[in-house]
Amino acid sequence: MDLSEVEKPSRYIGGEVNTVVKENPALRFCFAFPDVYEVGMSYVGLHLLYQMINEIPDIAMERTFMPWVDMIAKMQVHQIPLFTYETRTPVGEVDVLGFTLQYELSFSNLVKMLHLSGIPSRSRDRGDGFPLVVAGGPCAINPEPIAEIVDLFMIGEGEEMMPEVLNLAKEYDVRSAEGRRAFLESASRIEGVYVPIFYVPEYRGEVISTYHMFDGSPLRKVRRRIAKGSYRYTKQIVPFTEIVHDRVSVEVFRGCTRGCRFCQAGMIYRPIRENSRDSLLCQAGALIENTGYDELSIMSLSSLDYSEVEDLVSGLLDKFEKEGVSVSLPSLRMDATSVSVLKNIQKVRKTGLTFAPEAGTQRMRDVINKGVTDEDIKNTFEDIFSLGWFRVKLYFMIGLPTEQDEDIEGIINVAKRALWIFKRVKPDDMKKSCEVTASASCFVPKPFTPFQWVPQCSIAEFERKIEVLKAANPGRKITLNYHAPLESWLEGIFARGDRRLSEVIIKAVEMGCLFDGWSEHFKFDKWMEAFALCGLDPKIFNERERSYDEFLPWDFIDCGISKEFLWHEYQKAIRAEITHDCRYGCVGCGVGCLSPDGYATYRFSDDSNFKLKNRKLFPIAGENSEQKNKVRQKDEAEEREGRGLV
Amino acid sequence: MIVRFQYTKLGNAVYIGHLEMTKLFERAFRRSGVIVKYTEGFNPTVKLNFASPLSVGIESEYEVAEVEIEDGSFEHFSRLLLPLGIQILDYKQVEKGVPLMSRLAYSSYCLRPEPNQAEAPALTLSHSLSDWISERLRWFSEQGEILFEKRTKKGSKTVNMKAFVKDIRLSEAGICLATLVSGNNGSLNPVALSGVLFPDCRVKIKRILLADENEKELYLDV
């Protein structure tokens, strides 16, 4: 087959610098990213796992990605099954096939990739001669929508769990039905592992009332895995084609202490664990040397919260200035630290800056606990514009709980303020005019957040809110972007769905759904048809308000945060009460990051003696009912690019 | 210091586009410690110049490029680590002179048709592949002119393909060798030639030489 007939052929050839090819390994594991190469290769977790797992001598980790539609058509014409990039092994012939679940709208691609590999979609239909199908990543925190498709989920951080699972798989003939079953029984004892066939849901009416174990034993909770050790990757695979995040990244810390109530990542990656400045400088140097990239980004959920951020950034700039390597920060908060760090990297090109105030009014930001004030926003604009920046992009959400039309109009007010402040403070020699882009996305309530009980807006309501937004911006000075609500609405179904969705997803893929995250391929009508054929009302998953007593489909998973805490936060949200950053005092979420002497144990374990003495965390009486959890350890695992934030 | 190097682009590397090649070398230089110079200005770009961009899908045994580097880092050139199919055959320091692209006058290719019965009904079992190629070459030589639409920056214009073909013949090994005009005064893409010469047939194309107007190898000094 001639690859010059497809778009960007170099994304299919493999053989990039830093790839690893192993002949006849004891176990061949294929890591599958259910989106195109340029997206998948931008996921730092892939590079971390690739280096880590390939260091195990007799296990080979290979890669595969979702081919773009033109390539799928070619592969079907030439009868070429999906293959791994390292050895061109047909994916159907590997021992273990592992999907990473980075966003819900990639579920259809996952099923399509099974089709392209000749692997039956439903785990119960896979007899002898098929790979073990596993999955992990942030969306595995509610694995239920694809519970009938995947054999085994790894919930939580993979650094230790994945080698444990793969080393165990080596001991079994996982390509046979019998060997696979024996393996699953044994693997289900690994912390963080969830084997859906062992959990049987019970329904009361339209909702799940509870689960029981297949053998009648009491329901066993699956505890989110938190890795104890850390793994510092020093290599990244260097793609030929330009990818979405074309740079090396170092993870400055994992977890987040801000407690934004809409943010799932801020909840499910707790506790916070920092890497030391020295170890990061060292890792960054190795990455640049091994890849030859000219850009490095520091990555985390809120990089400017890093306790030594100014030292780190100046250290990186000193180290790389001569070599022409630039340093970038993915997302910025609107507060004083941002500006002081930005002054430091000012020498670098003045490209646009991106901020995420998330909501337009103070009340709304208090509801979501964003912790950014009007004063912060004003000061940030004054500082950046007086320093010579002229282009800002602002991210907002619409459809948040308790939202009124004035909150939506507030989005435009924030953007207008940028224009006014620019005029007032811009440098005298500034010839450019101010460019402000406001982007509004539709809010999707996620499991394990304080908003896991709230109804998502209906499509009609989202559309009305978008009209309110447009009406508030009659001029042309502010560029307004908004996401079509259909995708977010479907995402809302998968985010809080249960395993009855497996049939719907399989049906939708049979009817031609794929690349749902790509608006040009998203087929909403087909999805609705699939729901109708399965006799399932989609609105019960996203538009229905849940009560505190309801057993949620993901309640058999212990993510470390207590349900009481989440509910308490939800109640505070309704009253627009804020909860402070837990760096300055424990708020009692239940993850238990306090050491017995009451200090935050704050570092990854190779810096385990380090404690931030000046930031003693005081447990708040009454709220911290989960201190028994405090032995839970802190460490390193999966990476996550701040999605959508540049 | 300017370094001229000669390299191959074979196998799967043919699918790496021209812009991607620039990135690939830039990163390879940084990995090995070769410090490349950049252009001045707001968007600095690496001072790396190729003799002639190669279309995606075409192999090459003979590519030439020049890069300007810091004097001290020449020794690191030997450490360049490149993906499979891209191999540095030779490199040397050269004086600043006429850019490669301006010196280039001819590109030579070998064209290997890979017909199957359905694609090339003219090729019957009684014919060998080389007989068929000779037949097509005879047809080509008999034509006074062959007009085709050439895409240019300003749209497209009709040109005579034959004016761009310096030499075309059957090699001893039984494949087609063609030397085409290439460079600043217009060039002929071998894909266009093979489309006329071997219509509806898959053709494997490989570049074998780049030469100046005296038909001297481009890698050699003037």
Interface residues (C-beta under 8 A of the other chain):
Chain A: D2 L3 S4 K8 P9 S10 Y12 I13 G14 G15 E16 V17 V238 F240 T241 E242 I288 E289 N290 T291 G292 Y293 D294 E323 G324 R349
Chain B: N12 A13 V14 Y15 I16 G17 E20 K23 L24 E26 R27 A28 F29 R30 R31 I35 Y38 F42 P44 V56 G57 L81 L82 P83 L84 G85 R202
